């Protein structure tokens, strides 16, 4: 058991469920493709981003399964009543829930990725009506948003590490990103990283003239190629 600091400074309790995950039948429900979500947002002009308050904590563990995810401390044993982190099926379970709750709005004016919901519209009046429908459904299913992490009726919003709005999708410049390059006698390559996560990679072979470069020239060729790409 350990505590992991969240972006807002609060701590999240995490347990080691590797043994349980190993014998768990995997839920193969697919997560949505991020590229498809961005395609849906391309023509919109108004956006509202909703973030559920401790999303996993709003999912009740099936009655009778609580002992399976119990954990022991120096004081006593505890059982989760809601879905904890680090369970192998937790992301797909949550994705299934969100898609079921918002199914009538998907591919119309809502995209959802885990606990991140974006309501999008072309006109402001239409957007207000869409929000009413979404809030009604969330209320009926007792799902609650974290107001301070929501953005209402914006021209652009931050979504999955990108800024979306005005018909464009660009990287969120507020997050640190880095370019890593490497070279060999025959090829060059590089990685684009953001917050320690791989975003993209590129590589190519060196032509006959470039293969005669010094190692310093090859390394600079890799840098220039990656920045241009």
Phi and psi in degrees as GROMACS dihedral restraints (atoms count N, CA, C in turn):
[ dihedral_restraints ]
;  ai    aj    ak    al  type     phi  dphi    fc
    3     4     5     6     1  -151.5    20    10
    4     5     6     7     1   164.6    20    10
    6     7     8     9     1  -109.1    20    10
    7     8     9    10     1   134.3    20    10
    9    10    11    12     1  -115.2    20    10
   10    11    12    13     1   129.3    20    10
   12    13    14    15     1   -74.4    20    10
   13    14    15    16     1   131.1    20    10
   15    16    17    18     1   -87.9    20    10
   16    17    18    19     1   173.1    20    10
   18    19    20    21     1   -62.0    20    10
   19    20    21    22     1   -30.1    20    10
   21    22    23    24     1   -87.0    20    10
   22    23    24    25     1     5.0    20    10
   24    25    26    27     1    94.0    20    10
   25    26    27    28     1   -16.4    20    10
   27    28    29    30     1   -75.1    20    10
   28    29    30    31     1   162.2    20    10
   30    31    32    33     1  -101.0    20    10
   31    32    33    34     1   143.3    20    10
   33    34    35    36     1  -114.4    20    10
   34    35    36    37     1   128.6    20    10
   36    37    38    39     1   -78.9    20    10
   37    38    39    40     1   125.6    20    10
   39    40    41    42     1  -126.1    20    10
   40    41    42    43     1   138.8    20    10
   42    43    44    45     1  -118.1    20    10
   43    44    45    46     1   160.8    20    10
   45    46    47    48     1   -90.4    20    10
   46    47    48    49     1   102.8    20    10
   48    49    50    51     1  -107.3    20    10
   49    50    51    52     1    24.5    20    10
   51    52    53    54     1   -60.3    20    10
   52    53    54    55     1   -41.1    20    10
   54    55    56    57     1   -65.0    20    10
   55    56    57    58     1   -43.0    20    10
   57    58    59    60     1   -67.2    20    10
   58    59    60    61     1   -42.6    20    10
   60    61    62    63     1   -62.1    20    10
   61    62    63    64     1   -32.2    20    10
   63    64    65    66     1   -64.9    20    10
   64    65    66    67     1   -30.7    20    10
   66    67    68    69     1  -105.5    20    10
   67    68    69    70     1     5.9    20    10
   69    70    71    72     1   -82.9    20    10
   70    71    72    73     1   134.7    20    10
   72    73    74    75     1   -70.4    20    10
   73    74    75    76     1   122.5    20    10
   75    76    77    78     1   -74.5    20    10
   76    77    78    79     1   135.8    20    10
   78    79    80    81     1   -85.0    20    10
   79    80    81    82     1   117.3    20    10
   81    82    83    84     1   -93.9    20    10
   82    83    84    85     1    14.8    20    10
   84    85    86    87     1   -58.8    20    10
   85    86    87    88     1   124.9    20    10
   87    88    89    90     1   -80.0    20    10
   88    89    90    91     1   143.7    20    10
   90    91    92    93     1   -74.3    20    10
   91    92    93    94     1   149.6    20    10
   93    94    95    96     1   -65.6    20    10
   94    95    96    97     1   151.0    20    10
   96    97    98    99     1   -76.9    20    10
   97    98    99   100     1   126.4    20    10
   99   100   101   102     1   -61.5    20    10
  100   101   102   103     1   -38.8    20    10
  102   103   104   105     1   -60.7    20    10
  103   104   105   106     1   -37.9    20    10
  105   106   107   108     1   -65.6    20    10
  106   107   108   109     1   -38.0    20    10
  108   109   110   111     1   -64.7    20    10
  109   110   111   112     1   -42.8    20    10
  111   112   113   114     1   -64.2    20    10
  112   113   114   115     1   -36.8    20    10
  114   115   116   117     1   -60.6    20    10
  115   116   117   118     1   -37.9    20    10
  117   118   119   120     1   -68.3    20    10
  118   119   120   121     1   -28.6    20    10
  120   121   122   123     1   -85.5    20    10
  121   122   123   124     1    -8.8    20    10
  123   124   125   126     1   -59.3    20    10
  124   125   126   127     1   -41.9    20    10
  126   127   128   129     1   -94.2    20    10
  127   128   129   130     1    -1.2    20    10
  129   130   131   132     1   -78.8    20    10
  130   131   132   133     1   157.2    20    10
  132   133   134   135     1  -124.2    20    10
  133   134   135   136     1   -14.4    20    10
  135   136   137   138     1  -127.8    20    10
  136   137   138   139     1   137.0    20    10
  138   139   140   141     1  -136.2    20    10
  139   140   141   142     1   141.9    20    10
  141   142   143   144     1  -129.3    20    10
  142   143   144   145     1   127.0    20    10
  144   145   146   147     1  -105.0    20    10
  145   146   147   148     1   125.3    20    10
  147   148   149   150     1  -114.3    20    10
  148   149   150   151     1   137.4    20    10
  150   151   152   153     1  -125.0    20    10
  151   152   153   154     1   120.4    20    10
  153   154   155   156     1   -67.9    20    10
  154   155   156   157     1   144.0    20    10
  156   157   158   159     1   -76.4    20    10
  157   158   159   160     1   111.4    20    10
  159   160   161   162     1    45.6    20    10
  160   161   162   163     1    66.2    20    10
  162   163   164   165     1   -50.2    20    10
  163   164   165   166     1   -46.7    20    10
  165   166   167   168     1   -63.3    20    10
  166   167   168   169     1   -30.7    20    10
  168   169   170   171     1   -70.2    20    10
  169   170   171   172     1    -9.0    20    10
  171   172   173   174     1   -96.9    20    10
  172   173   174   175     1     6.4    20    10
  174   175   176   177     1  -111.0    20    10
  175   176   177   178     1   115.2    20    10
  177   178   179   180     1   -75.3    20    10
  178   179   180   181     1   132.7    20    10
  180   181   182   183     1   -67.7    20    10
  181   182   183   184     1   140.8    20    10
  183   184   185   186     1   -56.8    20    10
  184   185   186   187     1   132.0    20    10
  186   187   188   189     1   -59.9    20    10
  187   188   189   190     1   132.1    20    10
  189   190   191   192     1   101.3    20    10
  190   191   192   193     1   -17.8    20    10
  192   193   194   195     1   -95.1    20    10
  193   194   195   196     1    -4.8    20    10
  195   196   197   198     1   -56.5    20    10
  196   197   198   199     1   -41.1    20    10
  198   199   200   201     1   -62.6    20    10
  199   200   201   202     1   -23.5    20    10
  201   202   203   204     1   -68.4    20    10
  202   203   204   205     1   -24.8    20    10
  204   205   206   207     1  -115.5    20    10
  205   206   207   208     1    22.4    20    10
  207   208   209   210     1   -68.9    20    10
  208   209   210   211     1   156.6    20    10
  210   211   212   213     1  -139.1    20    10
  211   212   213   214     1   155.4    20    10
  213   214   215   216     1  -112.6    20    10
  214   215   216   217     1   133.4    20    10
  216   217   218   219     1  -118.8    20    10
  217   218   219   220     1   178.8    20    10
  219   220   221   222     1   -69.4    20    10
  220   221   222   223     1   -15.5    20    10
  222   223   224   225     1   -95.8    20    10
  223   224   225   226     1   -45.8    20    10
  225   226   227   228     1  -172.0    20    10
  226   227   228   229     1   177.6    20    10
  228   229   230   231     1   -94.9    20    10
  229   230   231   232     1   147.5    20    10
  231   232   233   234     1  -130.3    20    10
  232   233   234   235     1   152.5    20    10
  234   235   236   237     1  -123.3    20    10
  235   236   237   238     1   133.7    20    10
  237   238   239   240     1   -72.7    20    10
  238   239   240   241     1   137.7    20    10
  240   241   242   243     1   -97.7    20    10
  241   242   243   244     1   -18.0    20    10
  243   244   245   246     1  -119.4    20    10
  244   245   246   247     1   167.6    20    10
  246   247   248   249     1   -71.2    20    10
  247   248   249   250     1   120.2    20    10
  249   250   251   252     1   -86.7    20    10
  250   251   252   253     1   167.9    20    10
  252   253   254   255     1   -75.1    20    10
  253   254   255   256     1   162.5    20    10
  255   256   257   258     1    79.7    20    10
  256   257   258   259     1     4.0    20    10
  258   259   260   261     1   -81.3    20    10
  259   260   261   262     1   137.0    20    10
  261   262   263   264     1   -60.9    20    10
  262   263   264   265     1   -31.3    20    10
  264   265   266   267     1   -97.7    20    10
  265   266   267   268     1     4.0    20    10
  267   268   269   270     1   -60.9    20    10
  268   269   270   271     1   -49.9    20    10
  270   271   272   273     1   -60.3    20    10
  271   272   273   274     1   -44.2    20    10
  273   274   275   276     1   -70.8    20    10
  274   275   276   277     1   -33.4    20    10
  276   277   278   279     1   -63.1    20    10
  277   278   279   280     1   -44.1    20    10
  279   280   281   282     1   -67.9    20    10
  280   281   282   283     1   -40.0    20    10
  282   283   284   285     1   -62.3    20    10
  283   284   285   286     1   -41.4    20    10
  285   286   287   288     1   -60.5    20    10
  286   287   288   289     1   -44.0    20    10
  288   289   290   291     1   -60.4    20    10
  289   290   291   292     1   -49.5    20    10
  291   292   293   294     1   -64.6    20    10
  292   293   294   295     1   -40.6    20    10
  294   295   296   297     1   -66.3    20    10
  295   296   297   298     1   -34.5    20    10
  297   298   299   300     1   -70.1    20    10
  298   299   300   301     1   -44.1    20    10
  300   301   302   303     1   -65.5    20    10
  301   302   303   304     1   -40.4    20    10
  303   304   305   306     1  -104.5    20    10
  304   305   306   307     1    17.3    20    10
  306   307   308   309     1   -58.3    20    10
  307   308   309   310     1   -33.8    20    10
  309   310   311   312     1   -74.0    20    10
  310   311   312   313     1   -13.0    20    10
  312   313   314   315     1  -105.8    20    10
  313   314   315   316     1   -16.4    20    10
  315   316   317   318     1   -65.3    20    10
  316   317   318   319     1   143.3    20    10
  318   319   320   321     1    66.6    20    10
  319   320   321   322     1     9.0    20    10
  321   322   323   324     1  -118.0    20    10
  322   323   324   325     1   -60.9    20    10
  324   325   326   327     1  -150.3    20    10
  325   326   327   328     1    17.9    20    10
  327   328   329   330     1  -138.0    20    10
  328   329   330   331     1   136.2    20    10
  330   331   332   333     1  -122.4    20    10
  331   332   333   334     1   145.5    20    10
  333   334   335   336     1  -140.5    20    10
  334   335   336   337     1   135.9    20    10
  336   337   338   339     1  -134.0    20    10
  337   338   339   340     1   105.1    20    10
  339   340   341   342     1    55.0    20    10
  340   341   342   343     1  -118.0    20    10
  342   343   344   345     1   -96.6    20    10
  343   344   345   346     1    10.2    20    10
  345   346   347   348     1   -98.3    20    10
  346   347   348   349     1   118.9    20    10
  348   349   350   351     1  -118.7    20    10
  349   350   351   352     1   130.7    20    10
  351   352   353   354     1  -121.6    20    10
  352   353   354   355     1   122.9    20    10
  354   355   356   357     1   -98.1    20    10
  355   356   357   358     1   127.4    20    10
  357   358   359   360     1  -129.9    20    10
  358   359   360   361     1   145.7    20    10
  360   361   362   363     1  -152.5    20    10
  361   362   363   364     1   162.4    20    10
  363   364   365   366     1   -89.0    20    10
  364   365   366   367     1   -32.9    20    10
  366   367   368   369     1  -118.9    20    10
  367   368   369   370     1   148.2    20    10
  369   370   371   372     1   -64.6    20    10
  370   371   372   373     1   -43.5    20    10
  372   373   374   375     1   -61.4    20    10
  373   374   375   376     1   -41.7    20    10
  375   376   377   378     1   -62.7    20    10
  376   377   378   379     1   -37.6    20    10
  378   379   380   381     1   -63.8    20    10
  379   380   381   382     1   -42.6    20    10
  381   382   383   384     1   -61.0    20    10
  382   383   384   385     1   -42.9    20    10
  384   385   386   387     1   -64.2    20    10
  385   386   387   388     1   -39.7    20    10
  387   388   389   390     1   -63.0    20    10
  388   389   390   391     1   -40.3    20    10
  390   391   392   393     1   -63.8    20    10
  391   392   393   394     1   -40.0    20    10
  393   394   395   396     1   -59.2    20    10
  394   395   396   397     1   -43.0    20    10
  396   397   398   399     1   -64.0    20    10
  397   398   399   400     1   -43.5    20    10
  399   400   401   402     1   -65.0    20    10
  400   401   402   403     1   -46.2    20    10
  402   403   404   405     1   -63.6    20    10
  403   404   405   406     1   -35.6    20    10
  405   406   407   408     1   -61.9    20    10
  406   407   408   409     1   -44.8    20    10
  408   409   410   411     1   -67.9    20    10
  409   410   411   412     1   -41.6    20    10
  411   412   413   414     1   -62.1    20    10
  412   413   414   415     1   -40.5    20    10
  414   415   416   417     1   -65.1    20    10
  415   416   417   418     1   -42.1    20    10
  417   418   419   420     1   -62.5    20    10
  418   419   420   421     1   -30.4    20    10
  420   421   422   423     1   -99.2    20    10
  421   422   423   424     1     9.3    20    10
  423   424   425   426     1    54.9    20    10
  424   425   426   427     1    46.0    20    10
  426   427   428   429     1  -110.1    20    10
  427   428   429   430     1   132.7    20    10
  429   430   431   432     1  -121.5    20    10
  430   431   432   433     1   141.2    20    10
  432   433   434   435     1   -98.2    20    10
  433   434   435   436     1   159.7    20    10
  435   436   437   438     1   -98.1    20    10
  436   437   438   439     1   102.6    20    10
  438   439   440   441     1   -55.3    20    10
  439   440   441   442     1   -41.2    20    10
  441   442   443   444     1   -68.5    20    10
  442   443   444   445     1   -14.4    20    10
  444   445   446   447     1  -104.7    20    10
  445   446   447   448     1     6.5    20    10
  447   448   449   450     1   -97.8    20    10
  448   449   450   451     1   152.6    20    10
  450   451   452   453     1  -128.1    20    10
  451   452   453   454     1   121.5    20    10
  453   454   455   456     1  -106.9    20    10
  454   455   456   457     1   134.8    20    10
  456   457   458   459     1    48.0    20    10
  457   458   459   460     1    58.5    20    10
  459   460   461   462     1  -104.5    20    10
  460   461   462   463     1   154.9    20    10
  462   463   464   465     1   -77.1    20    10
  463   464   465   466     1   -23.6    20    10
  465   466   467   468     1  -151.7    20    10
  466   467   468   469     1   150.1    20    10
  468   469   470   471     1  -137.8    20    10
  469   470   471   472     1   158.6    20    10
  471   472   473   474     1   -88.2    20    10
  472   473   474   475     1   126.9    20    10
  474   475   476   477     1  -146.4    20    10
  475   476   477   478     1   118.2    20    10
  477   478   479   480     1    53.6    20    10
  478   479   480   481     1    46.1    20    10
  480   481   482   483     1    79.0    20    10
  481   482   483   484     1     9.2    20    10
  483   484   485   486     1  -128.8    20    10
  484   485   486   487     1   159.3    20    10
  486   487   488   489     1  -102.9    20    10
  487   488   489   490     1   121.0    20    10
  489   490   491   492     1  -113.7    20    10
  490   491   492   493     1   131.3    20    10
  492   493   494   495     1   162.3    20    10
  493   494   495   496     1   156.1    20    10
  495   496   497   498     1    56.2    20    10
  496   497   498   499     1    33.6    20    10
  498   499   500   501     1    76.1    20    10
  499   500   501   502     1    11.6    20    10
  501   502   503   504     1  -126.7    20    10
  502   503   504   505     1   156.2    20    10
  504   505   506   507     1  -132.8    20    10
  505   506   507   508     1   120.4    20    10
  507   508   509   510     1  -136.9    20    10
  508   509   510   511     1   161.3    20    10
  510   511   512   513     1   -65.6    20    10
  511   512   513   514     1   147.2    20    10
  513   514   515   516     1   -76.9    20    10
  514   515   516   517     1   106.0    20    10
  516   517   518   519     1   -69.1    20    10
  517   518   519   520     1   -14.2    20    10
  519   520   521   522     1   -73.1    20    10
  520   521   522   523     1   -15.5    20    10
  522   523   524   525     1   -97.5    20    10
  523   524   525   526     1   135.0    20    10
  525   526   527   528     1   -65.9    20    10
  526   527   528   529     1   131.2    20    10
  528   529   530   531     1  -130.6    20    10
  529   530   531   532     1   157.7    20    10
  531   532   533   534     1  -143.8    20    10
  532   533   534   535     1   152.7    20    10
  534   535   536   537     1  -112.7    20    10
  535   536   537   538     1   124.9    20    10
  537   538   539   540     1  -112.8    20    10
  538   539   540   541     1   132.2    20    10
  540   541   542   543     1  -125.8    20    10
  541   542   543   544     1   160.5    20    10
  543   544   545   546     1  -153.7    20    10
  544   545   546   547     1   160.5    20    10
  546   547   548   549     1  -144.8    20    10
  547   548   549   550     1   156.5    20    10
  549   550   551   552     1  -134.3    20    10
  550   551   552   553     1  -170.7    20    10
  552   553   554   555     1   -70.2    20    10
  553   554   555   556     1   -18.4    20    10
  555   556   557   558     1  -126.1    20    10
  556   557   558   559     1   -10.9    20    10
  558   559   560   561     1  -155.5    20    10
  559   560   561   562     1   163.9    20    10
  561   562   563   564     1  -129.8    20    10
  562   563   564   565     1   159.0    20    10
  564   565   566   567     1  -161.4    20    10
  565   566   567   568     1   168.9    20    10
  567   568   569   570     1  -162.0    20    10
  568   569   570   571     1   161.1    20    10
  570   571   572   573     1  -125.2    20    10
  571   572   573   574     1   142.4    20    10
  573   574   575   576     1  -104.5    20    10
  574   575   576   577     1   118.9    20    10
  576   577   578   579     1  -116.8    20    10
  577   578   579   580     1   146.7    20    10
  579   580   581   582     1  -142.7    20    10
  580   581   582   583     1   123.8    20    10
  582   583   584   585     1    53.5    20    10
  583   584   585   586     1    35.6    20    10
  585   586   587   588     1    79.1    20    10
  586   587   588   589     1     4.0    20    10
  588   589   590   591     1  -107.7    20    10
  589   590   591   592     1   141.9    20    10
  591   592   593   594     1   -73.2    20    10
  592   593   594   595     1   125.8    20    10
  594   595   596   597     1  -102.4    20    10
  595   596   597   598     1   -45.6    20    10
  597   598   599   600     1  -158.7    20    10
  598   599   600   601     1   162.3    20    10
  600   601   602   603     1  -143.3    20    10
  601   602   603   604     1   156.6    20    10
  603   604   605   606     1  -148.9    20    10
  604   605   606   607     1   149.5    20    10
  606   607   608   609     1  -158.0    20    10
  607   608   609   610     1   159.9    20    10
  609   610   611   612     1  -160.5    20    10
  610   611   612   613     1   162.6    20    10
  612   613   614   615     1   -80.8    20    10
  613   614   615   616     1   151.5    20    10
  615   616   617   618     1   -82.1    20    10
  616   617   618   619     1   140.5    20    10
  618   619   620   621     1   -79.1    20    10
  619   620   621   622     1   178.7    20    10
  621   622   623   624     1   -60.7    20    10
  622   623   624   625     1   -40.4    20    10
  624   625   626   627     1   -68.6    20    10
  625   626   627   628     1   -42.3    20    10
  627   628   629   630     1   -65.8    20    10
  628   629   630   631     1   -29.0    20    10
  630   631   632   633     1   -67.5    20    10
  631   632   633   634     1   -16.3    20    10
  633   634   635   636     1   -90.9    20    10
  634   635   636   637     1    -0.6    20    10
  636   637   638   639     1   -64.6    20    10
  637   638   639   640     1   157.1    20    10
  639   640   641   642     1   -70.4    20    10
  640   641   642   643     1   167.1    20    10
  642   643   644   645     1   -62.8    20    10
  643   644   645   646     1   -35.9    20    10
  645   646   647   648     1   -65.7    20    10
  646   647   648   649     1   -40.1    20    10
  648   649   650   651     1   -68.0    20    10
  649   650   651   652     1   -37.2    20    10
  651   652   653   654     1   -64.7    20    10
  652   653   654   655     1   -41.7    20    10
  654   655   656   657     1   -64.3    20    10
  655   656   657   658     1   -40.3    20    10
  657   658   659   660     1   -68.8    20    10
  658   659   660   661     1   -34.6    20    10
  660   661   662   663     1   -61.0    20    10
  661   662   663   664     1   -40.1    20    10
  663   664   665   666     1   -63.8    20    10
  664   665   666   667     1   -42.1    20    10
  666   667   668   669     1   -62.4    20    10
  667   668   669   670     1   -49.1    20    10
  669   670   671   672     1   -61.8    20    10
  670   671   672   673     1   -44.3    20    10
  672   673   674   675     1   -62.2    20    10
  673   674   675   676     1   -43.5    20    10
  675   676   677   678     1   -68.0    20    10
  676   677   678   679     1   -40.1    20    10
  678   679   680   681     1   -67.2    20    10
  679   680   681   682     1   -38.5    20    10
  681   682   683   684     1   -67.7    20    10
  682   683   684   685     1   -37.0    20    10
